[in-house]
Amino acid sequence: MEIAPLIGLSRHRLSTDGEGVTTLVAFHNCPLRCKYCLNPQSLQPEMIWKYYSCEQLYNEVKVDEIYFLATNGGITFGGGEPGLRHKFINEFRQLCGPDWQLVVETSLNIPRKNMKALLPIIDNYIVDIKDMNDAIYKKYTDKSNKNTIDNLQYLIDNGKVDQIIIRTPFIPSYNTEEDIDHSIALLKEMGLNQFDRFIYRTLIDK
């Protein structure tokens, strides 16, 4: 039985991170060190909220099954980086069955073996691409984006284009609107067509 540390669980979300009514399950830990991290508690060991086994999580969220089935909703795994918890998510799918939508909010900056494990069980991917320029990406996250782009191509090659939403943020002090235009152009060349363009709100904006 897989056990995972969580930083939070949010029920009855509507059209914010997946179709229909969803429950967000936020995992602890992430391979990136983003300068404006939305959930910095995912990087701090003392900020783990609870440890859940797959069975414990399923028993807690199944109370909302009627909403999931009626609205084509389900569970959105975020964090942190849910791609690091592929074994947990795989085991959870075996418990909840095929009718719930399972979504991951991911950087895709994870090992390929994790991607392969998630491929048959994830319905939709919300990919925070940051920026396609590796220098910008590295300055913002302390990592290269090569792994991210390789994994994105892997999803495309395996027929997942229509199941991918790409987040292309404007990141103050790190990229420009022109950088975002360039990223979207490159992503369109890869065959992608669903984009979420927005602005990171940071302390320097206030």
N, C-alpha and C positions, 0 to 999 in steps of 0.2 A: 504493500500500500504506500503510494507516494504521499509525502508530506511537504508542504511548501509554506514559507513565511509570506504573510500579506501585510500591506500597509493600509488597506482599507477595502470596504465593500459597500457599494452604493446601489440601492434598488430603485425600480420604477423610473428609470431614465427613458426619455422619449425622444427619439430621432437625434440624439447627440453623438452617439458612437456606434451606430448600427441601426438597422431598420426596426421599427416597432418598439415595443417595451423591452428594455434591456436591463441587466444587472451588470455593473462594472466590478470586476474582480482585479484588484491592483496588487501585483507581486512586488516583493522586495528584491533589490539588486538590479544593476544595469551595467553594461560594458562601457557606456559612454560617460563623459564628465562634462555635460553641457553647461555653458556659462550661465544660462538662464533656466536652469532645471525647474520644471513645473512641480516635480515631486521630490525635493531633495531628501526627504525622509527615506526614500527608497535606497539611499546610499549609506545610511547610518544604522549600524547594527542595533543601537539602542532604541531605534524608532520602529522596530517590527511590532505590528499591532497584534497579530495572532498567528499561530501556526495551525494550518488546517490539513487534514487528510482529504483525499478526494471524496470519500464517503461523507465526511462531516460537511464539506462544502455543498455537496449535492443535497444532503438532507436539509440544509438551511435555505437553499435557493429554490427548491422544487415547489415551495408554496406558491410561487408565481408562475407555475407552468401554464395555467389557463390563459394568462396574459401573453406569454411567449407564443403559444400556439395560435391564439386569436389574431395576433398582430405580426406574425412572422419575426418575432424577436427572439431573445435568448441571452447568452452570456458574452460579454466583451471582456477579454483579458487584456489588461494593461499593466502599468507599473510606473517605474521599473521597466524591465524588458521581459515580456511573456515568452519570447522565443527561447529563453534560457530554461523554461519549465515545460519543455515539450513532452516529457514523460508524464507529468502531472496532467496536462491537458488531454493527452491521449487516453489516460485512464478515466478521466472525467467524461470524455465522450462515450466510453463504454457504459458508464452509469446512466447518462442522460438520454442516450439513444440518438437516432438520426434526425429527429424532428425539431430540436432546438437549433437556432442559428448560433454558431460559434464564430466570433470575430476576434482578431488580434490587432491591437494598436502597437506597432512595432517599428523599430529603426531598421530591421533586417540585418543589423550588424552582429550576426550570430553565426555559429558554425554551420556548414552545409548539411551535416548529418541531422541537425535540429530541423532545418528546413524540410528535408526529406521526410522526417517523422510527422511534421505538421501537415504536409501537403494533402493527404487523404482525409483529414478530419476538420480542417478549417474551411468555413464557408466564405468569409470575406476578410480582406487584409486592409487595414488603414495604415499606410506607410508614411512616417514622418521622415521625409528624405533630407531635410535641412537645406542642403544646397548641392548641386551636382558638381560644383567646382571643388576639387579635393583640397586645395589650399584653404578655402573658406571653411569647409567642413572640418578639417583638421584643427584649424585655429579655434573653432567654436566647441568641438567635442573632444579634442586631444586624440582622435583616432582618424585613420584614413577611411574614405568611403568606398574603397575598392570592393570590400566584402559586401557592402550594402548593394552596390550596383550589380555585382555578380549574382547575388541572391534574387534581386529583382528580375534579372534576365532569366534566371531559373524558373521563377513563377510564370513569366511570360511564355517561356518555351513549353511549359506544362499546361497551357491553356487557361490560365487564371486572369487574363487581362480584364475581363468584365467583372471580376471579383476584387479589383484593386482600386482603392482611392488613394491618391498621392497628396500629402500635405506639403505645400511649398510656402513656407513662412518667410515674411520679411523679418530679419533678425537685426534690430538696431545695433549699429557699430560693427556689424560683421558682413552683411550683404546689402545689395541695392535692388530697386525695382528692376533694373536692367539685368542683374544677376538672376532674378527670379524668372524673367522672360526667357533668358538663355536656358535655365534649367528646364522649364516647361517645353521649350522647343526640342531639347535633347530627349526628354521623356516621350514626347509625341513621336519622335523618330523611332523610339523603341516599340511604339504601338499602343501606348497608354493614352487614355482619354478622359479620365475622371480626376479632377484636381480640386483641392481645397486651398485657396489662396487667402492668407490672413496675415495679421501683424502680431508679433509677440509683444505683449504689454509688459514692460519691465520698469524697474525703479527709476531708470534714467528718463522715462517718459513723464514722470510726475513732477 
